[in-house]
Amino acid sequence: MTQHRITLVTGANKGIGLEVARQLGRAGHTILLGARDTGRGQAAVENLRSEGIEARLVSIDLGSSESIKAAAADIERQEGRIDVLVNNAAIVDTADGPAGVADLAAVRRIFDTNFFGTVEATQALLPLLRKSDAARIINVSSGLGSIALNADPSWEYAAVKFLGYNGSKAALNLFTVILAAELKDAGIRVHAVNPGYTATDLNGHSGHQTLAEGAQEIVRLAQAEGGETGTFTSKDGTDPW
């Protein structure tokens, strides 16, 4: 790779997103730290800068088309391109649940951020990714988005059946496959990553993995040269769709 890498990580003011930003920043990437809450986002930026990482805040709320457009315009004006887009921002909702009882308003809220917001942000940022000599899009998914694993009663997380969250990640996986095929000839590689059950605010810190372990595969792909596109992987290897 000949260019200095410019990487945007959404939902990066805490958790896996912040850890990915930290590790890639240490590896020499310029970090655009995407955050909905500007106060928390700026605090995270200052944290990274204190470690010698080149970083700045990009205010982006996946629930707001205006915010997404403004973020893309801001990056175009200041950096001119993006080399790596890590679509990490996601939410859960306490009213989510099994298919027969999940609150539909909650399901819609989850999809609005985890799927529709991610798609809209990716579309808005694609012109900037096309200006890179080797761009990558990494969609942070989940094993809960695997239809194959959800259908396997012996899977260790088989009882975790949330219509909104699981469904949004399954949709994100399909987006990955379709987008990868579309962008293959443009040289833009697209990946879905299952970070694994990591201790974050999203799960009340119940996950058994550290943030470093959760970030591992995302960081690897963000720094990879060449390779396949349209993949779904974790730090342990290839995951089933």
N, C-alpha and C positions, 0 to 999 in steps of 0.2 A: 504494500500500500504506500503510495507516494505522498498522499496528503496528510497533514495533521488532522486528527480525527475530532469532529465536533459531534457531541452526543446529547440528544434530548431524552431525558427520562421523565415520564409523567408520574404524578403521585409520588414524588421523590423527597418529600419533606420528612419522611420517617420510614421505618420498616425496611422491606426488601429494596424498595426504590432508592432509599438513601444509601443503603449498603452497596448497591450496584453503582451508584454515582460515585461513592467513595473509592471503590476498587478501580473503576475505570479512570477516575481522576488521578489516582496514584500511578496508573499505567501511562499517563500522559495525555489522555483525552481532555479536551475542553468540555466542561459539563454545563449544559443548560438544564437547570433544575426546575422542572415543571411542578407547580403547586397551585391548588385552588385557594388556599389560605395564604395570603401574601406575608402576613406576620410570621407564621411558622416556616414558610418557605424561605424568607430572608434569613431567619435564624439558622436554618439548615445550611444555607449558602455560607454564612459566616463561619459555621463549624467546619465546613470543607476548606475554606480559605485559610483557616488557622492551621491546617495540615499542609499548606502549600499547594493546594489544588486550585486550578483556574476554574472558577465557576461563577455563574450569575443566575439570577432568578428569572424565570419566564412564567408569568401569571397565566394559568390556563385552567378553565373549569369545563370539564367534558359535558356538563349539563347546559352549557350556554354556547350557542352558535356564534354569538358576537365575541365571546372570549376566545374561542378557537381561532376565528378569523384574525383577531387582534394579535394573538400569539404568533401566528404564521407571518403576519406582516412585520412584527417586531424582529423576528429571527431573520427574515429576508433583508431587513434594513441593516441589522447589526452584524450578522455573520455571513449572510448570502447563500448559505447552504446548510444541510445536515448530512452527516455521514451515517449515523446510527440513530434510529428511533426505537426507544424501548417503551412500548405501550403497557405501562405497569398500573396505572390508576384503576381502582376497582372498589366497589362497595358491597356490603352485605346488608340485610334488613331483617330485623327480628320477627317481622310478620311473614317472612318467607317460610316455606315448609313443603311437605309432600304435595304431589300433584292434585289430590282431591280436596285439599283444605288450604293451600297457599293463598294468601291475600293477593288478589290480582293487581291491586295498586302497588303493592310491594314488588311484585314480579316486574311490573312495568318500570318502576324506579330503578331496579337493578339493571334491567336491559338498557335503559336510557344511558347509564354510565358505562357499564361493562362492555356493551356491544355497540349500540348506536353512537355513543359519544366517541368511542375508540375508532369506529369506522369514519366518522366525520372528521376527527382530528387527522387521521392518516390521509384522507383525501386532500385535506387542506395543506398538509405538509409534503405531499408527493412532489410538487414542483421543486421544492428545496432538496429533496432526496435525489431527484434526477440530476442535480448539478454535482453530485459526488461521483468520484471515479469508481467507487465500490461500496454502494450503500447497502444497509441492512435494516430490516424492520423485524423487531422481536416482540411478539405478542405474549405477554405473561398470562398463561392459561392456568390449568389445574388438572390434576388427575380426575377431579370431579367433573371435568368437561369431556372425559372419554366415554363415549357410548358403550364401547366394548367393556370397559371396567365396570360401568354402572350396571351392565347386564349380567355380570359375573357374581353370583351369590357368595362365592368364596373369597372375593376381594376383601381386604382388611377394612376398607371404608364403605362396604356395600350398604350399610345402614344409613349412610349420609345421603339422603335423597331430597335435596332442596330444588324445587322446580325453577325458581328464579336464578339462583347462583349457578347451579349445575348447567341449566339451560343456556345461560348467557355465555358460559365458557365453551360449551359445545358449539354455539353459534360462532364464537370467536375462532375456534379451530377451523370451522368451515370457511370463514373469511380468510384465514391464513392460506388454506389450500387454493382457493379461488384467486386470491391476490398473487400468490407465488406463480401460478400459471400465467397470469396476465403480465407480470413484470419480468419473467424469465429472460426474454430477449433484450430487456433493458439493462440486464446485469444487476438488478436489485434482488437480493436474496431475502426471503421472508420465512420466519420461523415461529412456531409456537413452543413455549417452554412450560413444563410443569416444574415449578420450583420445589415441590414437596411440602410436607406438612411442617411449616416453619412457624416459630413463635413470633406472632405479630399482634397488633391491636385488632386486626380483622377477626382473629379467633380467640381473643382474650388471653393471648400468650400461652395457649394450650399445646401448640405444636412442639414436636420433639427435636426439630432441627434448629440450629443457630441461624442467624441472619446471613452469616458468611456461607453456610451450606446452601441456604435458599437462593443466594445470589450466584452461586458457582456456575451453573450452566448458562445463565444469561450473560455473565461476564465472558465466558469462553467464546460464545458465539459472537459477541460484540467485537472481539479481537481476532476472530478467525479470518484467514485468507482463503478465498475459494470455497470449495465444498458444495454440498447439496443445497437445494432450496425446497420449501414446502415440507419441512420436517416438524415432528413433535417429539421432543426429547426432554430428559431430565438428567441430573448428574449421574444417574445410574445407567443411562443408555436411551434407547428408543422406546417411546410409549405407544400403545395402541390407540388409534383414533376412536 
